[in-house]
Amino acid sequence: MKKIFILTGEPSGDKLASKVIFKLKKNDPNIEYSCVGGTHLNSLGIKSIFDLKEITYIGFTSVLLNIFKIKNKINKTVEEIIRFNPDVLFSVDSPDFTLRVAEKVKKLNNKIQTVHYVAPQVWVWREGRVKKFKKFLDHILLLFDFEKKYFDKESIPNTFVGHPLLEQESKNKIDLSSIISNEKKIISLFPGSRSSEVDLLLPILIDFINMMNKKFNNFTFVLHVTDENKNSIIDKVKNINLENIEVISDENIKKQILNKSIFAVSKSGTISLEICNAKVPSIIIYKMNFLNFLIVKLLVKIKFANIINIINNKEIIPELIQNECNAKEIYNSVIYFLKNPDLMKKQIRDCEETLTKIRSKSSSSDEAASVLTKFLIS
């Protein structure tokens, strides 16, 4: 029986990986799996060797503060992979964790084929890393076509598969009447998947809701969260006297609520693509501690945080970063859009044009699964 070890580092990677593995399991049920993953891979019957929360860190300072813990997890993961002895190590995103593991595994067992999904953003910073990847990666699956030139230059085998979050899924519709009142308009809020993101952004979003409630009474605010952080977020909001706020983690319900939303406020990240794909106008927010922000400012070589803006090299979706990421600025931006429907329509139109450039010709997860299959039979 062929074996695959799936290696993720945070909930978004767990979600991306699960879409590919779902297709692979359907095409070939006779594959044995093990993983470092979360609820999405677990729902496919693949148990993680430890809780994903144990390695989900963000920012340079939090990595430094947890450096020994991270090193221990890297070494433990490498040991488990070598013991499992897979035909393919399928690493997904989170390069500071997954690629360190992949490099160590390759040194210990060169026969294990390494396929990495979601190329490290060398177009943002540290382009020189590409030379190093050549030593231990057998193939890279790219979400964006413009990334090919960076890996072609070093003759690293790669395939543009497009972004799986842009795939249309047909799931059974759920009656949302018990969750959302039809009388109120929905504004979807995305505070992030990492606890460090939520700790910074959730209080700001709650202040924003309070500001909105002082002026309006016709909105319901839905916090889209992961299964991993749902309970902690519920604990944080239940003591706040807000009757028009809901916390949702179920993927199918989240997708339907997003489709019914009139606007979204989202932390910077891949979720923005889902929002654009749902044709919902939005703004992007992000904040980190001051030291991390200074380090990022020194290292990155792009002007924007959001991929839609990066591809267009201009601000299609407004970004409220760092000092601008506060309740008042969010409130002013949301109100400005809501009062200008033509502006919302233009953003949706511009985003749709951009998405056509990053959709795969077929199915992203099908193409990724096809690459993995080739490695299994080679």
C-alpha positions in Angstrom: 0.0 0.0 0.0 1.3 3.4 -0.9 1.7 6.0 1.8 1.4 9.8 2.0 2.3 12.0 5.0 0.5 15.3 4.9 2.3 18.2 6.7 0.4 21.4 7.5 1.2 24.2 10.0 -2.1 26.1 10.5 -5.9 25.7 9.8 -5.8 27.4 6.4 -3.2 24.8 5.2 -5.2 22.0 6.7 -8.2 23.2 4.7 -6.2 23.4 1.4 -4.7 20.0 2.0 -8.1 18.4 2.7 -9.5 19.5 -0.7 -6.6 17.7 -2.5 -6.7 14.6 -0.3 -10.5 14.3 -0.7 -10.0 14.0 -4.5 -7.1 11.6 -4.0 -9.1 9.3 -1.7 -12.0 9.3 -4.2 -9.6 8.3 -7.1 -7.6 5.8 -5.1 -9.0 4.6 -1.7 -5.9 2.3 -1.2 -3.6 4.9 0.1 -2.4 5.0 3.8 -2.2 8.5 5.4 -0.7 10.1 8.4 -0.5 13.8 9.1 0.1 17.0 11.1 -3.3 18.6 10.5 -6.5 19.9 11.9 -10.2 19.4 11.7 -10.5 19.3 7.9 -8.0 16.4 7.5 -9.5 14.7 10.6 -12.9 14.8 8.9 -11.4 12.6 6.2 -10.4 10.1 8.8 -6.8 11.1 8.9 -5.6 11.6 12.5 -2.9 14.1 13.3 0.2 13.1 15.3 -0.4 16.1 17.5 -2.7 19.1 17.9 -2.2 21.7 15.2 -2.4 24.5 17.8 0.9 23.4 19.2 2.8 24.7 16.2 0.6 27.6 15.1 2.6 30.7 15.7 2.7 34.1 14.0 5.2 36.9 13.9 8.9 36.9 14.5 8.7 37.6 18.2 6.3 34.8 19.0 8.5 32.4 17.0 11.6 33.6 19.0 9.7 33.2 22.3 8.7 29.6 21.3 11.9 28.7 19.4 12.8 25.6 21.6 9.2 24.4 21.5 9.2 24.7 17.7 12.5 22.9 17.3 11.2 20.1 19.5 8.1 19.8 17.3 10.1 19.8 14.1 12.4 17.0 15.4 9.4 15.0 16.7 7.6 15.4 13.3 10.7 14.3 11.4 11.0 11.2 13.6 7.3 10.3 13.0 7.6 10.8 9.2 10.8 8.7 9.0 9.0 6.0 11.1 5.9 6.1 8.9 8.2 5.9 5.8 5.8 7.5 3.2 6.3 7.4 -0.5 5.4 11.1 -0.6 5.7 13.9 1.9 3.0 16.4 1.0 3.8 19.6 2.7 1.3 22.5 2.6 2.1 26.2 3.2 3.6 27.4 6.6 7.1 27.2 5.1 8.9 28.1 8.3 7.7 24.8 9.8 6.9 22.5 6.9 10.0 23.2 4.8 12.3 22.8 7.8 10.8 19.4 8.3 10.9 18.5 4.6 14.6 19.4 4.5 15.5 17.2 7.5 13.4 14.3 6.1 15.1 14.5 2.7 18.6 14.3 4.3 17.6 11.3 6.4 15.7 9.4 3.6 16.3 10.6 0.1 13.8 8.1 -1.3 10.8 10.0 0.2 9.5 12.2 -2.6 8.7 15.8 -1.4 5.9 17.8 -2.9 5.2 21.2 -1.5 1.8 23.0 -2.0 1.6 26.8 -1.9 5.0 28.2 -2.9 6.8 30.3 -0.3 6.2 34.0 -1.2 9.7 34.6 -2.6 8.2 37.5 -4.5 7.5 39.2 -1.2 10.9 38.7 0.5 14.0 36.5 0.5 14.0 35.5 -3.1 17.4 33.8 -2.5 15.6 31.0 -0.7 14.7 29.4 -4.0 18.2 28.0 -4.5 18.0 26.2 -1.2 14.6 24.6 -2.0 16.2 22.8 -5.0 18.2 20.6 -2.6 15.2 19.0 -0.9 12.0 19.7 -2.9 11.0 17.4 -5.8 8.0 19.4 -7.0 6.2 22.7 -6.1 2.5 23.3 -6.7 1.8 26.9 -7.5 -1.4 28.8 -6.7 -0.5 31.8 -8.9 0.9 31.6 -12.5 3.2 34.6 -12.0 5.2 32.5 -9.5 6.5 30.1 -12.2 9.4 32.4 -13.3 11.0 32.3 -9.8 11.2 28.5 -9.8 11.8 28.0 -13.5 14.9 30.1 -13.1 16.4 27.5 -10.7 15.0 24.6 -12.7 12.8 23.4 -9.9 9.9 21.3 -11.2 6.6 23.1 -10.7 3.0 23.1 -11.7 0.5 25.9 -11.7 -2.6 24.4 -10.2 -4.6 27.6 -9.4 -6.2 28.3 -6.1 -8.6 25.6 -4.7 -10.5 28.2 -2.6 -11.9 29.4 -6.0 -13.5 26.1 -6.8 -17.2 26.0 -6.9 -18.6 23.4 -4.5 -22.1 22.0 -4.6 -23.2 21.3 -1.0 -26.6 20.9 0.5 -28.2 24.1 1.4 -28.9 24.7 5.1 -31.9 26.6 6.5 -30.2 29.6 8.1 -33.4 31.1 9.7 -32.5 29.8 13.1 -29.1 31.5 12.9 -29.8 34.7 10.9 -32.9 36.8 10.8 -34.0 37.6 7.3 -35.0 41.1 8.5 -31.4 42.1 9.0 -28.5 42.5 6.6 -25.4 40.5 7.2 -21.8 41.8 7.5 -19.3 39.0 7.7 -16.2 39.4 9.9 -13.0 37.3 9.6 -10.7 37.8 12.6 -8.2 35.2 11.5 -7.4 31.5 12.3 -4.4 32.0 14.6 -5.0 32.8 18.2 -2.5 35.6 18.1 -4.4 37.2 15.2 -7.7 36.9 17.0 -6.3 38.4 20.2 -5.4 41.5 18.3 -8.3 41.9 15.8 -11.3 40.6 17.8 -11.4 43.6 20.3 -11.1 46.0 17.3 -14.0 44.3 15.5 -16.2 44.3 18.6 -15.5 48.1 19.0 -16.5 48.5 15.3 -19.8 46.6 15.9 -20.6 48.8 18.9 -20.0 51.9 16.7 -22.3 50.5 14.0 -25.0 49.6 16.6 -25.1 53.2 17.8 -26.2 54.4 14.3 -28.0 51.4 12.9 -30.3 48.5 14.0 -30.6 46.6 10.8 -27.3 44.6 10.7 -26.3 41.2 11.9 -22.5 40.6 12.3 -21.2 37.1 11.8 -17.7 36.1 13.0 -16.3 33.4 10.7 -13.9 31.3 12.8 -12.2 27.9 12.8 -13.3 24.9 14.9 -10.0 25.3 16.7 -10.7 28.8 18.0 -14.5 28.8 18.1 -14.9 28.1 21.8 -12.4 30.7 22.9 -14.0 33.3 20.7 -17.5 32.5 22.0 -16.1 32.9 25.6 -14.8 36.3 24.6 -18.0 37.6 23.1 -20.6 36.0 25.4 -20.1 38.6 28.2 -20.5 41.5 25.8 -24.1 42.8 25.6 -24.5 42.3 21.8 -27.5 40.6 20.5 -26.7 40.9 16.8 -23.5 38.9 16.7 -23.0 35.3 15.8 -20.0 33.0 15.8 -19.9 30.3 13.1 -17.3 27.6 12.4 -19.2 25.1 10.2 -17.7 25.5 6.6 -21.0 24.9 4.8 -22.9 27.4 6.9 -20.0 30.0 6.7 -20.0 29.7 2.9 -23.8 30.3 2.7 -23.7 33.2 5.1 -20.9 34.8 3.1 -23.0 34.5 0.0 -25.8 36.3 1.7 -23.6 39.0 3.1 -23.7 42.6 1.8 -20.1 43.3 3.0 -17.1 41.7 4.7 -14.3 42.9 6.9 -11.4 40.4 6.7 -7.9 40.0 8.0 -5.3 39.8 5.3 -4.9 36.3 3.9 -6.3 33.7 1.5 -9.8 34.1 2.9 -10.0 37.3 0.8 -10.1 35.2 -2.3 -13.2 33.4 -1.0 -14.8 36.7 -0.3 -14.1 37.9 -3.8 -15.2 34.6 -5.3 -18.6 35.1 -3.5 -18.9 38.6 -5.1 -19.0 40.3 -1.7 -17.4 43.8 -1.4 -14.8 44.0 1.4 -12.0 45.8 3.2 -8.8 44.2 4.5 -7.5 44.7 8.1 -4.3 43.6 9.7 -2.3 44.4 12.8 0.8 43.0 14.5 3.0 44.1 17.4 5.2 47.1 16.7 8.5 45.1 16.6 7.2 42.6 14.1 5.8 45.4 12.0 9.2 47.2 11.9 10.9 43.9 10.9 8.3 43.3 8.1 8.7 46.8 6.8 12.4 46.4 6.5 12.2 43.0 4.7 9.3 43.0 2.4 9.5 44.4 -1.2 5.9 44.8 -2.1 3.5 47.7 -1.4 0.3 45.7 -0.5 -0.8 43.0 1.8 -3.7 41.6 -0.2 -3.1 39.3 -3.2 -5.7 41.0 -5.3 -3.9 44.3 -4.8 -0.5 42.7 -5.3 -1.5 41.2 -8.7 -2.9 44.5 -9.9 -0.1 46.6 -8.3 -2.8 49.0 -7.0 -5.4 49.1 -4.3 -8.6 47.3 -5.5 -9.6 46.4 -1.9 -8.8 49.0 0.8 -6.2 47.9 3.3 -6.3 49.2 6.9 -2.9 48.1 8.2 -1.3 48.7 11.7 -2.2 52.2 13.0 -5.1 52.4 10.5 -6.5 49.1 11.8 -8.9 50.6 14.4 -12.6 50.6 14.9 -13.1 54.2 13.7 -11.3 53.6 10.4 -13.1 50.4 9.8 -16.4 52.0 10.5 -15.7 55.0 8.2 -14.6 52.7 5.4 -17.6 50.3 5.7 -20.1 53.2 5.8 -18.4 54.9 2.8 -18.9 51.7 0.7 -22.4 51.1 1.9 -23.4 54.6 0.9 -21.8 54.2 -2.5 -23.3 51.0 -4.2 -21.5 51.8 -7.5 -18.1 51.6 -5.7 -19.0 48.2 -4.4 -20.0 47.0 -7.8 -16.7 48.3 -9.3 -14.7 46.4 -6.6 -16.6 43.2 -7.4 -16.1 43.7 -11.1 -12.3 44.4 -10.7 -11.9 41.4 -8.4 -13.7 39.0 -10.8 -11.4 40.1 -13.6 -8.4 39.3 -11.3 -9.7 35.9 -10.3 -9.9 34.8 -13.9 -6.1 35.1 -14.0 -5.6 32.8 -11.0 -8.2 30.1 -11.6 -6.9 26.8 -13.0 -8.4 25.7 -16.3 -9.9 22.6 -14.7 -10.0 22.0 -10.9 -7.1 23.1 -8.7 -7.4 20.2 -6.3 -7.8 17.7 -9.2 -4.6 19.0 -10.8 -2.7 18.8 -7.4 -4.1 15.3 -6.8 -2.9 14.3 -10.3 0.7 15.4 -9.5 0.7 13.4 -6.3 -0.6 10.3 -8.2 2.3 10.6 -10.6 4.7 10.5 -7.8 3.0 7.5 -6.2 3.2 5.4 -9.4 6.7 6.6 -10.4 
